[in-house]
Amino acid sequence: MTAAQAAPSIPRDEWWFDSWGIKTDVWPVTKGKGVTVAVIDTGVNASLPDMAGAVLPGTAIGGSGGDGRRDKDRYEGHGTAMASLIASRGTKSGFMGIAPEAKILPIYSPGVAPENTSQAIRYGADHGAKVVSLSQGSASGALFPNNCPPKLLEAVKYAESKDVVVVAAAGNEGGSTNGVTYPASCPGVLAVGAVDHQGKPWAQTQRQDYVTVAAPGAGVGGIGKTGHVYNTGEGTSQATALTAGAIALVRSKYPDMKARQVVQLITNTAKDFGRPGKDDQLGYGVVSIPRALKQNVPTGAPNPVYERLDKALAGKKGAGASAGEPASQSQNDSGSGSGGVLLIIGGVVVVLVLVGGGLVLLRRRKPPAPPAAP
């Protein structure tokens, strides 16, 4: 007889574990086994002990070469940090992902552009992913029909036809420009806003009607590409990664549930904070993994993500070819752009900035002040 294995000790900084009852209510039911999450980002350092066994061979979009298992972020490693929130095993650092038995399919494609992002989504859908996580965005979505480049809309539809959920960061400019951010604004994409540990909207989370749900995004760290654990960070990037992990848990528990049903379940079991009903910061509420694993929702319950997709596709029928898609400036949503590539991870351009020992996933145009620059 073998001794019972002790439950892993979760660092107190991972406050979302308590908020979601991960150890008590979720992991006894599912840890994400059998589900692959495609992380479209700067790549993932697969050599880290915490990620050992979690990262599959992926690809690099745009001709840069490689299989996505090296984080090419010039700073601390945005892609690795996002992947760690989903599936870190905690082997060395103790920092755990919420779905530690899920697999990560890394797709190197920093920044958002219609051609590359479309290719990345299609690659994920064709290589076994059940969830595509995009902690990125571009603030030029309003230039396109349905606030979505036609090529990207086709890729989202393709993912839906392959039974894949696409999740994207709502944006990090809610307290300033608050512009439309795609791919979160695309019909068929689950757009995620950010909250703090009290369930209050993060100050910079985007205020847009396409926001569907929210998740922890303030005071959320991660593991950088060097293996260093950052205790703090903020952005809809982190909220997106955690939501992708939540979907992996649900899809592991209910392997026969279709992508549309999963999104409908996540939307209708979200916990409403603030004023009753949908709002432009938190959408229908904060994702509740325990509710999603225990509750059933009626087949006729609202499913706004796919209702928008169906409406957009119906509107396309009979329409002529669309005009060319302008190149867009892309951002990372854990912060602001840096060094040539702007990643809007989660709505704010992402830059992993090390401030006082914390990771701030916000990439901004202004150069990072010393001693930072993840």
Helices and strands as residue ranges (DSSP letters): H 16-20, I 22-26, E 36-41, G 49-51, E 59-60, H 78-87, E 103-108, H 114-126, E 131-134, E 136-138, G 141-143, G 145-147, H 150-161, E 165-169, E 189-195, E 211-216, E 222-223, E 229-230, H 236-253, H 259-268, H 289-294, H 304-316, E 330-335, E 344-349, E 352-355, E 358-361
